[in-house]
Amino acid sequence: MAGVYTHDEIAPVAGALSSLAPARESAQEPRGSVRRSALAQGEVLFAGEPVAAVVAAGRGAAIDAASLVDIRYEPLRHVLDPAEALHALAPVVHPARGSNLACERSADWGDAGAAFSAADRVVASRFVRERRLPAPLEPRGAQAQWREAEGELVLWTSTQTPHEVRAHIAAALRLDECCVRVIVPDVGGAFGAKLGASVEELLVCALARKLAPRAVKWTEWHREGIAAGPHGRSSVSDVEIAVREDGKLLGIRVACMEDVGAYVPVRPAIASRAPRAGIAGAYGIPAGSVSLRSVLTHKTPATALRGSQEGDATYLIERSLEAVAADLELDPLELRRRNLEGRAAPGLARVLEKLAQVSRYESLRSEQQARRQSGEVVGIGVALHAGAAPGGEDGEPGEGWESATVHVSADGNVEVLAGCVSSGQGHETVLAQIAADVLGVALEDVRVRRVDTRASRTGSGTFGSRSAVLGGSAVLQAAKQVERKLRGVAARLLRVSEDYVERVGPDLVAGVKSVRYTDVCRAAHGPIPAEWGISPGLEESVSFPAGCVETASGAHLCVTAIDGDTGEVRVERYVAVEDAGRVIHPGIVEGQIQGAIIHGIGLALGESVDYDETGQLLTASLLDYTVRRAFELPRIVVVRLETPAAANPLGVRGIGEPAATALAATVNSVLDALRPLGVEHLDPPLTPAKLWRVLATDSARRLA
């Protein structure tokens, strides 16, 4: 065994990670920074925070040694509820900050006071979203080795953001970034769990330096990932909507509080997206006021789970519109038709009408009435998502960029390196398609390399439905620059103007003259005559800005039936219409949409991370945390529309994150089923036990 290490042994090697990104939009942010050490120092802030590390030559020996470590805890005052955490007498999670308020932001537009004064009705709702798990099939893992001869730390890790990991690890270990190399192998799912640098990655790197030249490896179990890995944030939101009797939305007020846990691995969601655009983007609500707060508690740190930035806003507005439709006794689809305004209106009108057509909406409503008369508990729910506009919401710039390098070798084979990481989205196929199409080569002649920060030196990572838009556009532009150079070399070989050269099959042709593609590649790699004025080699690198991100618009419909004896929800039918812009690979796009829908259905019907009053996890394994299984899901009908996006050269839109739309559509469907029983509101997860109690209460009332 190599040893047992605590904070005191690790601290001389590794500093702390910055765990609370500054909320630059908030003038009210409490003073004092939050940094997180690789191992807890004297006090743990949540159940599951690492305290000691055991290093051994084999897995079995490490497990045996870890079972002998005796840790004794003294209970301290703690706070689990974000509202209580803001009380003046509540224990402060990080005393240096002086407050548990992690971030605060507000936005106002139009005249909300006048809108509410002019309203015929004000519909108020409170929506509670529980914590949930990213639950990737592959847990987190890392391996590190210090190579003294090169003066380099090599880290193999399962991450969404390798360049960010490199920067944070280098800073914590007090190394230059050029001395840290991050390699990302196959990543088996992420969903936000692998954003940013983790303390486990820092710990593995610190131990690798202490134990050099031996490599150090760590792979978590799923139980560890549930306890210590990031969760999706929980939130409580109060929403008021001012509306006319004809269903016209006049104004909205939102007060949202989210629980981010003891540390903040990434910037709070509410500080990352303009509130007005998220809340009112689909409907052009003319006036509103949004107040958003992120609060620190003694729980596992929380992160952005599958598009939570715009997804949380989508859930709030789509659930609120369902409440408005019920209050006005207006059809939910018709209510949405009457309020499609603003930048997203034309596209959303198309997808909404396509949804009504494909799902046979009017017939579904007639069938629903007939089934209800026979005693069935059946519901239909709809929800829309407007997607993000290019250039950032409400004029805010998008964050980050993506880079790509395209290299053509002397034998004509193509190598693509990009900063975005594939965790199951099919980047290798899509990026290879783009390069092959531009360069006129066969798909099998293109190799997309795994991210290695030594070769791919910049990039902002994979998150927020951005890889095809940014990474794909970077590959496109780099490939075009290489193709232009190929034509330039061919023109000099053929002694013609570059403008006359074109690719025809395996040749580059100018009139009756031609030269083989492989001969051009060999010539380009030199030696090149000085009079050509061309540098040798066929390699170009491009960075593409995030201000050009645009995501899909969509409309979803869900049909559910509830078993009156058990409370079990059966999703009978699900239809989604998505405008993904130009589609590069139809199978991958459809798979992304289906995966997000399955995720959303799971969040609606069963997924919830639960704690007891002492802060101990009740859902501590995948036996307790119920993810959907294949036999519990319906056939999902996906209809694609293709309106090319104008903000990027590929015309593509991000498509990976309509999970919140599926969550809203499913919850709306279940509540539509329960509305004849007098049930106006329930918060997910809509478990069989919760619904059985509702149905049992209704049965008892009718029997009485």
C-alpha positions as MATLAB code, in Angstrom:
seq = 'MAGVYTHDEIAPVAGALSSLAPARESAQEPRGSVRRSALAQGEVLFAGEPVAAVVAAGRGAAIDAASLVDIRYEPLRHVLDPAEALHALAPVVHPARGSNLACERSADWGDAGAAFSAADRVVASRFVRERRLPAPLEPRGAQAQWREAEGELVLWTSTQTPHEVRAHIAAALRLDECCVRVIVPDVGGAFGAKLGASVEELLVCALARKLAPRAVKWTEWHREGIAAGPHGRSSVSDVEIAVREDGKLLGIRVACMEDVGAYVPVRPAIASRAPRAGIAGAYGIPAGSVSLRSVLTHKTPATALRGSQEGDATYLIERSLEAVAADLELDPLELRRRNLEGRAAPGLARVLEKLAQVSRYESLRSEQQARRQSGEVVGIGVALHAGAAPGGEDGEPGEGWESATVHVSADGNVEVLAGCVSSGQGHETVLAQIAADVLGVALEDVRVRRVDTRASRTGSGTFGSRSAVLGGSAVLQAAKQVERKLRGVAARLLRVSEDYVERVGPDLVAGVKSVRYTDVCRAAHGPIPAEWGISPGLEESVSFPAGCVETASGAHLCVTAIDGDTGEVRVERYVAVEDAGRVIHPGIVEGQIQGAIIHGIGLALGESVDYDETGQLLTASLLDYTVRRAFELPRIVVVRLETPAAANPLGVRGIGEPAATALAATVNSVLDALRPLGVEHLDPPLTPAKLWRVLATDSARRLA';
ca = [
       0.000    0.000    0.000;
       1.277    3.464   -0.872;
      -0.450    5.298    1.969;
      -3.409    7.125    3.439;
      -3.600   10.856    2.777;
      -5.587   13.660    4.355;
      -5.774   17.387    3.659;
      -2.550   18.088    5.575;
      -0.543   15.765    3.303;
      -2.118   17.009    0.075;
      -2.159   20.765    0.776;
       1.613   21.313    0.226;
       1.252   19.881   -3.287;
      -2.170   21.131   -4.332;
      -3.965   24.357   -3.631;
      -7.720   24.747   -3.821;
     -10.018   24.909   -6.815;
     -12.037   28.031   -7.405;
     -15.561   26.701   -7.018;
     -17.752   29.785   -7.178;
     -17.509   31.614  -10.459;
     -18.142   35.345  -10.083;
     -21.633   36.522  -10.894;
     -20.582   39.539  -12.940;
     -24.199   40.602  -13.430;
     -24.907   40.973   -9.714;
     -23.965   44.011   -7.683;
     -25.521   42.315   -4.645;
     -23.140   39.349   -4.542;
     -21.815   38.824   -0.980;
     -18.158   39.475   -0.487;
     -15.712   36.644    0.159;
     -14.566   33.852   -2.125;
     -15.262   30.143   -2.053;
     -12.476   27.710   -2.846;
     -12.562   23.948   -2.469;
      -9.653   21.760   -1.399;
      -9.084   18.263   -2.700;
      -9.945   16.854    0.733;
     -12.025   18.402    3.506;
     -10.083   20.395    6.072;
     -11.457   19.837    9.550;
     -15.118   20.263    8.580;
     -17.235   18.570    5.929;
     -19.936   20.684    4.334;
     -22.106   17.893    2.931;
     -22.589   14.169    3.431;
     -20.246   12.551    0.920;
     -17.475   15.172    0.881;
     -14.100   13.361    0.569;
     -12.047   13.313    3.774;
      -9.181   10.883    3.099;
      -7.627    9.068    0.156;
      -6.239    5.541    0.290;
      -3.679    4.584   -2.356;
      -2.701    0.970   -2.962;
      -1.186   -1.143   -5.718;
      -4.459   -2.887   -6.506;
      -8.193   -2.259   -6.298;
      -8.804   -4.988   -3.731;
      -6.048   -3.763   -1.430;
      -7.350   -0.189   -1.648;
     -10.904   -1.285   -0.770;
      -9.679   -3.338    2.183;
      -7.518   -0.480    3.457;
     -10.309    2.066    3.079;
     -12.576   -0.099    5.240;
     -10.066    0.274    8.083;
     -10.061    4.082    8.036;
     -11.898    5.373   11.110;
     -13.511    8.790   10.651;
     -15.367   10.348   13.560;
     -17.837   13.144   12.946;
     -19.201   15.674   15.393;
     -22.636   16.953   14.301;
     -22.739   20.683   13.583;
     -25.560   23.086   12.839;
     -26.607   22.753    9.233;
     -29.144   24.159    6.815;
     -30.782   22.207    3.996;
     -33.613   24.485    2.903;
     -32.546   27.469    0.748;
     -35.234   29.737    2.213;
     -34.032   28.956    5.733;
     -30.425   29.406    4.586;
     -31.125   33.094    3.898;
     -32.416   33.680    7.419;
     -30.188   35.919    9.521;
     -29.751   33.240   12.208;
     -28.997   30.358    9.813;
     -25.523   28.784    9.889;
     -23.382   30.161    7.079;
     -21.937   27.452    4.851;
     -18.830   29.541    4.093;
     -18.352   32.076    6.919;
     -15.905   34.144    4.846;
     -18.749   35.117    2.531;
     -20.944   36.326    5.374;
     -24.069   35.027    3.651;
     -25.464   31.917    1.988;
     -26.530   33.931   -1.044;
     -24.346   32.665   -3.879;
     -25.750   34.844   -6.632;
     -28.624   37.229   -7.205;
     -30.018   38.679  -10.370;
     -33.124   40.520  -11.504;
     -34.546   41.766  -14.777;
     -37.460   44.064  -15.624;
     -38.949   44.992  -18.977;
     -41.999   46.951  -20.003;
     -44.362   48.267  -17.323;
     -45.242   45.226  -15.223;
     -47.317   47.284  -12.777;
     -49.536   48.648  -15.531;
     -49.856   45.193  -17.112;
     -51.124   43.671  -13.883;
     -53.466   46.593  -13.273;
     -54.994   46.151  -16.741;
     -55.373   42.373  -16.418;
     -58.752   40.673  -16.218;
     -57.166   37.874  -14.225;
     -53.929   37.115  -12.419;
     -53.032   33.420  -12.288;
     -50.521   32.563   -9.560;
     -48.621   29.280   -9.220;
     -45.749   27.866   -7.190;
     -43.523   25.304   -8.850;
     -41.108   23.100   -6.925;
     -38.412   21.141   -8.742;
     -36.506   18.536   -6.757;
     -32.850   17.688   -7.126;
     -32.090   15.118   -9.784;
     -29.098   13.104  -10.955;
     -27.178   13.336  -14.228;
     -26.694    9.540  -13.822;
     -24.368    8.871  -16.789;
     -23.904    5.172  -17.531;
     -20.136    5.637  -17.168;
     -19.203    7.099  -13.757;
     -16.481    9.701  -13.395;
     -12.871    8.547  -13.530;
      -9.322    9.865  -13.909;
      -5.720    8.688  -14.135;
      -2.641   10.884  -13.798;
       1.119   10.482  -14.102;
       3.973   12.915  -13.527;
       6.647   12.529  -16.212;
       9.801   14.024  -14.821;
      11.803   13.885  -18.053;
       9.251   16.038  -19.863;
       8.320   18.087  -16.795;
       4.729   17.264  -17.628;
       1.670   16.055  -15.771;
      -0.541   13.858  -17.976;
      -4.173   13.480  -16.934;
      -6.551   11.044  -18.618;
     -10.047   11.981  -17.531;
     -13.715   11.629  -18.422;
     -14.690   15.271  -18.815;
     -16.822   17.621  -20.904;
     -14.352   20.529  -20.628;
     -10.718   19.369  -20.995;
      -9.182   22.801  -21.513;
     -10.933   24.182  -18.448;
      -9.692   21.189  -16.455;
      -6.148   21.892  -17.645;
      -6.363   25.524  -16.552;
      -7.773   24.784  -13.091;
      -5.440   21.846  -12.369;
      -2.401   23.862  -13.455;
      -3.397   26.769  -11.219;
      -4.079   24.527   -8.204;
      -0.779   22.639   -8.605;
       1.098   25.876   -9.292;
       2.238   24.661  -12.721;
       2.344   26.427  -16.054;
      -0.528   25.318  -18.293;
       1.970   24.003  -20.830;
       3.090   21.508  -18.165;
      -0.371   19.941  -17.863;
      -1.675   17.700  -20.609;
      -5.285   16.475  -20.550;
      -6.343   13.512  -22.676;
     -10.003   12.551  -22.983;
     -10.767    8.943  -23.947;
     -14.274    7.678  -24.708;
     -16.781    9.414  -22.422;
     -19.841    7.307  -21.644;
     -22.360   10.034  -20.907;
     -22.072   13.283  -18.949;
     -25.265   15.432  -18.828;
     -23.508   18.098  -16.736;
     -21.837   15.706  -14.270;
     -18.442   16.194  -15.922;
     -18.336   19.967  -16.333;
     -15.314   21.824  -14.997;
     -12.501   20.479  -12.836;
     -13.453   18.208   -9.954;
     -11.677   17.803   -6.613;
     -11.210   14.120   -7.447;
      -9.242   15.052  -10.571;
      -7.172   17.459   -8.502;
      -6.553   14.768   -5.871;
      -5.440   12.201   -8.466;
      -3.020   14.740   -9.967;
      -1.632   15.742   -6.564;
      -1.046   12.099   -5.611;
       0.609   11.449   -8.969;
       3.113   14.195   -8.216;
       3.783   12.818   -4.747;
       4.136    9.221   -5.955;
       5.943    9.855   -9.271;
       6.753    8.093  -11.504;
       3.854    5.803  -10.574;
       0.513    6.567  -12.151;
      -2.551    7.021   -9.933;
      -6.030    5.989  -11.030;
      -9.492    6.640   -9.554;
     -12.878    5.412  -10.757;
     -15.987    6.134   -8.742;
     -18.785    3.716   -8.026;
     -22.295    4.847   -8.819;
     -23.011    5.173   -5.084;
     -20.050    7.565   -4.801;
     -21.275    9.527   -7.792;
     -24.699    9.946   -6.204;
     -23.287   11.113   -2.878;
     -20.311   13.209   -3.974;
     -20.852   13.943   -7.669;
     -22.845   16.965   -8.797;
     -26.658   16.952   -8.788;
     -29.099   18.938  -10.874;
     -30.286   21.989   -8.934;
     -33.581   22.083   -7.062;
     -35.677   25.255   -7.104;
     -38.826   26.915   -5.818;
     -40.462   29.429   -8.156;
     -43.456   31.704   -7.644;
     -45.007   32.790  -10.940;
     -47.816   35.272  -11.544;
     -49.263   35.870  -15.007;
     -51.476   38.815  -15.938;
     -53.939   37.828  -18.645;
     -57.011   39.141  -20.467;
     -60.211   37.115  -20.719;
     -59.402   36.287  -24.345;
     -56.151   34.634  -23.233;
     -53.766   37.416  -24.231;
     -50.736   37.448  -21.900;
     -49.999   40.941  -20.589;
     -47.278   40.477  -18.005;
     -45.371   38.046  -15.817;
     -43.672   38.097  -12.414;
     -41.234   35.396  -11.359;
     -39.394   34.922   -8.068;
     -37.101   31.890   -8.204;
     -34.772   30.455   -5.572;
     -32.431   27.593   -6.425;
     -30.374   25.365   -4.113;
     -26.806   24.990   -5.392;
     -25.438   22.971   -2.476;
     -22.226   23.551   -0.561;
     -20.058   24.567   -3.526;
     -20.782   25.767   -7.047;
     -18.866   23.748   -9.671;
     -20.099   26.001  -12.498;
     -21.667   29.428  -12.547;
     -25.274   29.381  -11.301;
     -27.778   28.805  -14.087;
     -29.702   31.951  -13.369;
     -26.594   34.046  -13.938;
     -25.940   32.526  -17.340;
     -29.005   33.414  -19.349;
     -30.986   36.615  -19.699;
     -34.184   36.056  -17.667;
     -36.497   37.921  -20.031;
     -35.486   35.931  -23.088;
     -35.746   32.633  -21.240;
     -39.113   33.299  -19.623;
     -40.858   35.192  -22.428;
     -38.918   34.135  -25.509;
     -41.644   32.013  -27.067;
     -44.516   34.351  -26.331;
     -43.224   37.927  -26.434;
     -44.801   38.826  -23.088;
     -44.650   42.655  -23.184;
     -43.910   43.314  -19.506;
     -42.340   41.403  -16.676;
     -40.218   41.258  -13.591;
     -37.895   38.355  -12.755;
     -35.990   37.891   -9.501;
     -33.572   34.981   -9.282;
     -31.396   33.801   -6.384;
     -28.923   30.948   -5.944;
     -28.403   29.794   -2.358;
     -25.701   27.728   -0.660;
     -26.789   24.843    1.606;
     -25.200   21.813    3.277;
     -25.968   19.512    0.364;
     -23.975   17.955   -2.447;
     -22.883   20.634   -4.953;
     -25.256   21.142   -7.864;
     -24.562   21.780  -11.524;
     -26.235   22.505  -14.852;
     -28.161   19.357  -15.769;
     -28.933   18.996  -19.479;
     -29.695   22.538  -20.468;
     -30.910   23.818  -17.107;
     -30.218   27.437  -18.036;
     -32.961   27.783  -20.630;
     -34.682   24.571  -19.543;
     -35.705   25.868  -16.133;
     -37.333   28.888  -17.767;
     -39.072   26.661  -20.334;
     -40.545   24.530  -17.565;
     -41.855   27.556  -15.656;
     -43.578   29.252  -18.578;
     -45.031   26.041  -20.036;
     -46.422   24.934  -16.686;
     -47.766   28.436  -16.048;
     -49.581   28.524  -19.391;
     -51.297   25.268  -18.497;
     -52.571   26.897  -15.301;
     -53.789   29.912  -17.295;
     -55.590   27.679  -19.814;
     -57.339   25.812  -16.987;
     -58.345   29.049  -15.276;
     -59.797   30.468  -18.509;
     -61.242   27.103  -19.575;
     -59.373   27.565  -22.845;
     -57.728   24.826  -24.881;
     -53.961   24.787  -24.052;
     -52.943   24.597  -27.701;
     -55.206   27.504  -28.614;
     -53.821   29.602  -25.763;
     -50.340   29.161  -27.148;
     -51.480   29.996  -30.684;
     -52.883   33.312  -29.469;
     -49.639   34.340  -27.799;
     -46.893   33.458  -30.267;
     -45.101   36.762  -30.714;
     -41.599   38.108  -30.861;
     -38.446   36.757  -32.477;
     -39.400   33.072  -32.244;
     -43.031   33.365  -33.350;
     -42.801   32.367  -37.058;
     -40.772   29.234  -36.377;
     -42.877   28.233  -33.399;
     -46.112   28.725  -35.314;
     -44.834   26.270  -37.908;
     -43.829   23.617  -35.393;
     -47.037   24.063  -33.394;
     -49.287   23.606  -36.414;
     -47.216   20.630  -37.550;
     -47.649   19.094  -34.101;
     -51.432   19.571  -34.235;
     -51.499   17.938  -37.669;
     -49.207   14.963  -36.957;
     -50.706   14.149  -33.557;
     -54.310   14.583  -34.807;
     -54.865   16.893  -31.874;
     -58.603   17.506  -32.364;
     -59.256   13.773  -32.697;
     -57.195   13.099  -29.583;
     -59.372   15.497  -27.597;
     -62.542   13.781  -28.847;
     -61.119   10.357  -27.971;
     -60.154   11.672  -24.544;
     -63.741   12.697  -23.800;
     -65.051    9.290  -24.807;
     -62.496    7.494  -22.658;
     -63.239    9.710  -19.675;
     -66.906    8.883  -19.951;
     -65.973    5.198  -19.687;
     -64.066    5.881  -16.452;
     -60.483    6.161  -17.718;
     -58.117    8.782  -16.306;
     -56.493   10.164  -19.480;
     -54.573   13.377  -20.139;
     -53.044   15.320  -23.016;
     -50.205   17.779  -22.422;
     -48.347   20.138  -24.723;
     -45.244   22.277  -24.303;
     -43.047   24.453  -26.526;
     -39.454   25.615  -26.426;
     -38.221   28.622  -28.342;
     -34.508   27.916  -28.300;
     -31.712   30.434  -27.930;
     -31.144   33.245  -30.398;
     -27.750   33.937  -32.006;
     -25.531   36.465  -30.326;
     -26.763   35.628  -26.837;
     -30.146   36.352  -25.290;
     -31.272   39.977  -25.059;
     -28.050   41.100  -26.705;
     -25.786   39.246  -24.282;
     -22.744   37.685  -25.945;
     -22.503   33.905  -25.958;
     -19.756   32.425  -23.816;
     -16.621   30.682  -25.062;
     -15.701   29.454  -28.504;
     -14.691   26.237  -30.181;
     -11.563   25.372  -32.097;
     -10.672   22.866  -34.774;
      -7.606   21.820  -36.720;
      -7.789   20.009  -40.048;
      -4.641   18.292  -41.311;
      -4.201   16.501  -44.636;
      -1.199   14.188  -44.758;
       1.095   13.600  -47.730;
      -0.863   10.452  -48.644;
      -4.173   12.332  -48.660;
      -5.661   11.100  -45.412;
      -7.429   13.679  -43.256;
      -7.089   14.216  -39.519;
      -9.494   16.406  -37.535;
      -8.831   17.708  -34.033;
     -11.510   19.675  -32.207;
     -11.892   21.078  -28.709;
     -15.388   19.632  -28.209;
     -15.694   16.274  -26.459;
     -18.026   13.496  -27.534;
     -19.897   11.830  -24.683;
     -22.225    9.853  -26.913;
     -23.426   12.568  -29.302;
     -21.613   11.203  -32.365;
     -19.085   14.000  -32.841;
     -16.693   11.654  -34.637;
     -19.236   10.946  -37.363;
     -20.571   14.475  -37.789;
     -17.201   16.256  -37.819;
     -15.818   13.662  -40.228;
     -18.822   14.194  -42.532;
     -18.195   17.945  -42.605;
     -14.489   17.596  -43.406;
     -15.074   14.860  -45.995;
     -17.728   16.933  -47.771;
     -15.501   20.012  -48.058;
     -12.345   18.153  -49.090;
     -14.092   15.700  -51.416;
     -12.661   12.587  -49.765;
     -14.336    9.399  -48.589;
     -15.673    9.371  -45.034;
     -13.400    6.447  -44.132;
     -10.368    8.569  -45.045;
     -11.111   11.042  -42.231;
      -9.996   10.422  -38.652;
     -11.414   12.536  -35.828;
      -8.954   12.358  -32.954;
      -9.884   12.295  -29.282;
      -9.253   15.552  -27.474;
      -5.660   15.944  -26.300;
      -4.755   19.418  -25.095;
      -1.215   19.016  -26.411;
      -2.603   18.819  -29.959;
      -5.911   20.680  -29.569;
      -4.670   23.662  -27.631;
      -7.882   25.654  -27.165;
     -11.576   24.978  -26.737;
     -14.427   25.604  -24.347;
     -15.888   22.101  -24.235;
     -19.175   20.312  -24.788;
     -22.275   21.753  -23.143;
     -25.336   23.822  -24.023;
     -26.121   22.207  -27.413;
     -23.121   23.875  -29.003;
     -20.853   21.239  -30.533;
     -22.357   20.968  -34.021;
     -22.869   24.737  -34.188;
     -19.433   25.792  -32.953;
     -17.203   22.736  -33.397;
     -18.816   21.868  -36.720;
     -18.445   25.425  -38.013;
     -14.798   25.516  -36.917;
     -14.124   22.255  -38.795;
     -15.959   23.611  -41.837;
     -13.892   26.791  -41.958;
     -10.586   25.005  -41.302;
     -11.369   22.437  -44.009;
     -12.249   25.210  -46.471;
      -8.897   26.891  -45.816;
      -7.091   23.592  -46.441;
      -9.146   23.018  -49.603;
      -8.224   26.488  -50.845;
      -4.545   25.686  -50.307;
      -4.960   22.374  -52.149;
      -6.377   24.237  -55.132;
      -3.501   26.706  -54.911;
      -0.905   23.924  -55.089;
      -2.812   22.210  -57.899;
      -2.957   25.496  -59.830;
       0.810   25.833  -59.664;
       1.334   22.232  -60.756;
      -1.030   22.769  -63.682;
       0.280   26.272  -64.397;
      -3.207   27.825  -64.390;
      -5.072   30.345  -62.285;
      -6.418   29.009  -58.983;
      -9.913   30.157  -59.967;
     -10.051   27.502  -62.726;
      -9.262   24.536  -60.454;
     -12.050   22.290  -59.205;
     -12.312   18.859  -57.638;
     -13.672   16.133  -59.943;
     -13.598   12.680  -58.361;
     -10.030   11.748  -57.413;
      -8.522   14.596  -59.469;
      -8.152   18.353  -59.345;
      -9.072   19.613  -62.789;
      -8.590   22.840  -64.769;
     -10.104   22.544  -68.238;
      -8.434   19.605  -69.992;
      -5.605   19.461  -67.471;
      -5.759   17.413  -64.285;
      -3.604   16.219  -61.408;
      -4.275   13.471  -58.906;
      -5.402   14.537  -55.426;
      -2.672   12.417  -53.817;
      -0.024   14.017  -56.027;
      -1.184   17.464  -54.890;
      -0.960   16.358  -51.248;
       2.596   15.067  -51.712;
       3.599   18.259  -53.496;
       2.082   20.418  -50.743;
       4.275   18.748  -48.137;
       7.380   19.914  -49.982;
       9.853   20.796  -50.959;
       7.872   23.693  -52.429;
       9.530   26.082  -54.892;
       9.983   29.538  -53.373;
       8.320   31.222  -56.344;
       5.026   29.484  -55.525;
       4.662   31.727  -52.470;
       3.029   28.914  -50.481;
       4.204   27.552  -47.143;
       4.598   23.760  -46.992;
       2.017   21.551  -45.304;
      -1.745   21.196  -45.352;
      -2.970   22.167  -41.907;
      -5.244   24.969  -40.737;
      -6.675   25.879  -37.332;
      -9.800   27.967  -36.695;
     -11.622   29.235  -33.623;
     -15.352   29.874  -33.971;
     -17.133   32.246  -31.521;
     -20.054   31.261  -29.297;
     -21.973   34.387  -30.240;
     -23.245   32.360  -33.200;
     -24.998   29.659  -31.144;
     -28.617   29.083  -32.090;
     -30.718   26.241  -30.713;
     -33.789   24.445  -32.021;
     -37.432   25.380  -31.569;
     -39.907   22.625  -30.857;
     -43.395   21.581  -29.840;
     -44.179   18.412  -27.887;
     -47.359   16.472  -27.100;
     -47.721   13.731  -24.498;
     -50.679   11.403  -23.879;
     -50.838    9.632  -20.515;
     -53.234    7.269  -18.765;
     -53.257    6.697  -14.995;
     -54.119    3.338  -13.466;
     -56.861    4.076  -10.956;
     -55.887    1.142   -8.736;
     -52.126    1.701   -8.515;
     -51.476    5.314   -9.550;
     -49.056    4.090  -12.219;
     -48.667    6.469  -15.195;
     -48.466    4.957  -18.660;
     -47.146    7.241  -21.380;
     -49.227    6.088  -24.319;
     -48.015    8.422  -26.984;
     -45.337   11.061  -27.446;
     -44.924   13.319  -30.483;
     -42.185   15.918  -30.900;
     -41.753   18.371  -33.760;
     -38.302   19.973  -33.795;
     -36.794   22.530  -36.142;
     -33.120   21.625  -35.937;
     -31.997   23.761  -38.840;
     -29.891   21.963  -41.434;
     -29.526   18.305  -40.430;
     -26.105   16.758  -40.966;
     -26.910   13.235  -39.730;
     -30.640   12.435  -39.331;
     -30.080    9.387  -37.114;
     -27.934   11.308  -34.638;
     -30.374   14.220  -34.497;
     -33.314   11.910  -33.853;
     -31.332   10.032  -31.212;
     -30.496   13.289  -29.417;
     -34.158   14.317  -29.377;
     -35.343   10.921  -28.178;
     -32.716   10.805  -25.442;
     -33.741   14.219  -24.136;
     -37.417   13.237  -24.180;
     -36.722   10.045  -22.239;
     -34.774   12.116  -19.731;
     -37.655   14.560  -19.363;
     -40.231   11.783  -18.905;
     -38.044   10.286  -16.195;
     -37.792   13.606  -14.376;
     -41.565   13.969  -14.534;
     -42.509   10.528  -13.288;
     -39.884    9.312  -10.843;
     -36.484   10.975  -10.552;
     -35.759   12.872   -7.330;
     -32.759   13.112   -4.998;
     -34.076   13.053   -1.433;
     -32.421   13.893    1.900;
     -33.528   13.292    5.476;
     -33.596   16.069    8.065;
     -29.945   15.463    9.011;
     -28.665   15.886    5.449;
     -28.169   12.172    4.752;
     -29.129   10.870    1.316;
     -32.225    8.696    1.164;
     -31.810    7.971   -2.550;
     -28.265    6.681   -2.168;
     -28.231    4.141   -5.018;
     -29.836    3.441   -8.367;
     -32.158    1.039   -6.542;
     -33.664    4.075   -4.791;
     -33.313    6.649   -7.567;
     -35.625    5.427  -10.299;
     -34.541    6.115  -13.873;
     -36.835    5.065  -16.710;
     -36.277    1.681  -18.335;
     -36.940    0.853  -21.971;
     -40.138   -1.138  -21.388;
     -41.645    1.809  -19.477;
     -41.416    4.130  -22.477;
     -43.634    4.625  -25.513;
     -42.645    4.786  -29.144;
     -41.518    8.378  -29.579;
     -42.525   10.008  -32.867;
     -40.027   12.670  -33.954;
     -40.833   15.005  -36.845;
     -38.003   17.197  -38.123;
     -38.351   20.543  -39.829;
     -35.312   22.119  -41.450;
     -35.132   25.905  -41.437;
     -31.410   26.712  -41.808;
     -30.013   28.927  -39.092;
     -28.575   32.182  -40.390;
     -25.939   32.711  -37.703;
     -23.489   29.944  -38.612;
     -22.142   28.741  -41.974;
     -23.553   25.226  -41.551;
     -27.087   26.461  -40.859;
     -27.400   24.008  -37.948;
     -29.114   24.496  -34.593;
     -28.264   22.883  -31.260;
     -30.632   20.003  -30.545;
     -29.421   18.109  -27.466;
     -31.445   19.640  -24.652;
     -35.261   19.717  -24.999;
     -35.539   17.579  -21.834;
     -37.310   20.340  -19.889;
     -39.906   20.547  -22.660;
     -40.575   16.818  -22.262;
     -40.769   17.303  -18.493;
     -43.363   20.075  -18.875;
     -45.388   18.200  -21.510;
     -45.519   15.057  -19.354;
     -46.489   16.892  -16.160;
     -49.094   18.898  -18.099;
     -50.528   15.653  -19.438;
     -50.838   14.027  -16.003;
     -52.471   17.113  -14.519;
     -54.844   17.293  -17.486;
     -55.858   13.735  -16.627;
     -56.473   14.667  -12.988;
     -58.265   17.976  -13.596;
     -61.784   16.440  -13.707;
     -61.062   15.186  -10.182;
     -60.471   18.746   -8.984;
     -56.667   18.494   -8.912;
     -55.130   21.788  -10.057;
     -51.471   21.297   -9.217;
     -48.873   18.669   -8.330;
     -45.097   18.945   -8.498;
     -42.925   16.222  -10.013;
     -41.924   13.530   -9.555;
     -45.440   12.208  -10.146;
     -44.822    8.825   -8.574;
     -47.446    6.069   -8.330;
     -47.646    6.584   -4.547;
     -48.347   10.308   -4.942;
     -50.997    9.755   -7.607;
     -52.577    6.804   -5.788;
     -53.187    9.040   -2.772;
     -54.891   11.590   -5.039;
     -57.066    8.947   -6.676;
     -57.868    7.290   -3.342;
     -58.962   10.636   -1.913;
     -61.246   11.199   -4.887;
     -62.728    7.700   -4.559;
     -63.373    8.230   -0.854;
     -65.022   11.581   -1.575;
     -67.347   10.051   -4.158;
     -68.247    7.131   -1.895;
     -69.091    9.539    0.918;
];
